[in-house]
Each structure stands twice: as C-alpha cells, then as structure tokens.
Amino acid sequence: MPATARTRTPLSTADARRDTVITSAIQVFATNGYLGTPIAAVAEHARISPAYVFKLFPGKETLFVAALDRCFELIEESLARGAEEAGAQTPSEILFAMGGAYADLIGDRSLLLLQVHAQSVAEIPEIGDSLRRGLARVTRFARDRSGAGDAAVQRFIAYGQLCHLIVTAGLEKIPEDWAQLLTDGIRHPETN
C-alpha cells in the first residue's frame, strides 16, 4: 500500500490505528509542513479522534518523528528492492538501480516533501535527531549493500538531494540552460 493511502478497513487494534495515524501523518505533514499541521488535521485524515492520536503520540514532535522514521524505513525498503533488481551486482550498477527505485518511490511526493519539511525544522532536537538517524540509515545501507566506496556513496546521496531540488522547484519543466545543466542525466520522478 502506498505511504499516502488511507486505510479503509475497520480498526481493531492499537497497532493498526498507530499505523493508520503514521500513514496519515506522512500525507498531512507533507502537505502542510510541521508548523502548519495541528494534530487535529492528522486525526481527521486518519478518521480517529484527536484524543486517541494524543494517546498514541504524546505530542506533535513525537508524531512527526514517527512519520519521518517510517519515511526512512520505506526509503530503505525501496533501495533494497532496487538493489535486488540490479542487472549486474557491481557497486555502480547497484547504486544506479537504487537511484531508480528511489526516484520511483518519491513520485507520489509525500515522502520527498516530508523530508524537505524535516530539513526546514531540523533545529527542533527530536526532529533533527530523527533526520540524522534516517540519513545515517540510508547512507550506511547504500554503502553496505552496494559495496561502493565512500566517494560513490557521497555522490549517490548528493544526487538524491539534487533530485529533491529538481522535483520541488519544477526544474525539469524549465527549458533554460541553467535548469538543463542541473537536470541533465538526473533521474527523477515524472511530475504532473
């Protein structure tokens, strides 16, 4: 199920409700940002009372961190699928396949925008810690699974950040030379 899909089945356990709230939080925080999202908006999206959301997550920081942690979990799962599908199992082929899998993953934009919003409020200690933990997780996974050297992994992560910039700024739609310079050869999700 996509990270942004609403669960329409009856909820019977706290774990199922927790997952539903996290899925909704990814979507709502991605749309409105951390500062612009009250807990009540996530609760409404999840079709759960705000009081129950507070029972599961004692504060907005805790909920945002849970959403961001899930985001990085989904990213790692996507990178793992990409690595498995790599034609040749060389470091460069594995990183290339991981990059394609990541570009496909952020095609729905919610995971991409959640990361962008996390970067904008990384001075909040809990969020900054979660962001760094997630980046460490992805970097280590890319290095360990691909077997690539540090410089190649750094480029992989850097190109991922450039992909974020291309998508959020809509650079792929700009025909000017500077935009073409930034987008040339960079795989990014197709946008509408």
N, C-alpha and C positions, 0 to 999 in steps of 0.2 A: 504494500500500500504506500503511495507517495507520502512524503513527510507532511504535506499540507492537507491531505484528505480528512474530512470529518468522519468519525466513526458513527454509524447509524444503528448499530446493534445495541440492545439494552445493556446497560452497565450493571454488573452484579458484584464486582469486587473492587476493592480499593486500588489494586494494581491496574486493573483495566481503566478505572477513572483517572488514575495518575497518568497513564499513557495517553489517554484522550486529552487531558489538560496540557501535557507537554506538546502534543501534536498541534493543538490549537494555539498554544503559546508561540510556537515557531511561526505560524502564519500571522498572528496578530502583531507580535513584536517586529516581524519582518516588514509588515505594512506600516506600522505607526511608530516604530522605534521604542527604545526602552523608556525614554522620558515621556513619550506621548501615549503610553499604554497603561491604563488602570487595570488592576486585577479583574474588575467587573467586566471589562471588554473580553478578556480571555475566558472568563466564566460563561459569558453569554455565547461566545463562539463554541465552547465545549458543551453547552446546554447543561451546565451544572451550576449550582448556586455559588455565589461568591464566598459564602461562609465555608462551603465544602472545599473550595480551592484553597482558602486560608488554612483549613485543617491539614491539607496535603502539603502546602508550601507556606511557611510562616510569613513570608514577605515577598515583595516583588523581585528583590535581588535573587532570592532562592529559586524562584520560578524561572527567571531569565537564565540563571546558571544551569538549571536542569535542561532548558531548551537548547542552550549552547553546547552543553555536554552531549546531548542527543545529536545535534548537528555534526559534531566531530565524529561521533560514532558512525553516523550514516556516511560521512566522507570516507572514513577508513574502510567501511564495508564496500563502498564503490571502488576505491583504489584496489582493494583485494580482488574484486571481480575483474577489473581491468587487467591486473597483473596476470590472472589466470588465463585471460583471453589473448594475451600477447602471443604473436606468432612465434617468434624466436624468443627464447628465455635469456636474452642478453640484457645487461643493465639498461642500455639505451632503449631497447625495444619495450622492456617492462615499463620504464618511466613514460615512454610515448603512449603506451596503452593506458596507463594510469591517468595521464593527462586527458585522453579522450573520454574516459569514464567519468572523470570529474566534470568536464565540460558538459556532458550529458546530464549529470546529476543536478548541476546548478541551472539547467534550462528552465526549471519552474521558479527560479529566482528567490524563493523564500529562504533557502539555506545560504545563498550568497548575501542577501540583504541582512539576514540575521548577523552574519559575520561582520558586515560593514557597520551595523549599528553597535555591535560589541566593541569594535575598534574605537567608535566615537565616544564610548563611556568607559573605556578601559581604566580610567583613573578611579573608578569605584573598585575597591580592593577585591571583592568577591568575583566581579566580572573580569577584571584584569587577570586574576589568577586562573580563572576558567579558560580565558582566551589563550593564555600562555601554555596551559596544560594541553589544550586541544592542538595548538600549533606544534608543541613538542611531540605529541602523539602521532600526528600526521607526518612530521619530518622524520621521526625515527622509523615509522612504518615504511615510508618511501625508501629510506636508506637501507634498512634491513631486508625488505622484500626484494628490492631491485638489485642489491649488491653494488650499486653505483657509488662512485667516490663523492666526497663532500662537495666538490665544486659542481658536479652534475646535479646533486640533490638541491643545492642552493639555487641553481638556475630553474629547476623544476618548481620550487616554491615561489620563486620570483615571477616566473611566467604565470603561475596561478593567480598571483596578485595583479599582474597586468591584465589577465583575463577578467578579473573583477572590475578593473577600471574601464576596460573596453565595454563591458556589458552595462555597468551602471551609468556611464556617460554617453552611451549610444554611439561610440566611436565608429563602429562598423558601418554606420549609415552616412558617415561624413566623407565626401569624396576628396577633400583637401589633402595635400601631400603630407602634412604633419600627422593627420589621423591615419593615413595609409601606412606611414612609417611605423606607427605603433601597432597597427593591427596585422601587418603583413606576416604571414606564417604562424600566427597565434590562433589556436583552436579555441573557439568559444561557442557557447550555445546560440542557436538561432533565436532571434527575438522577433516579436511581432511589431 
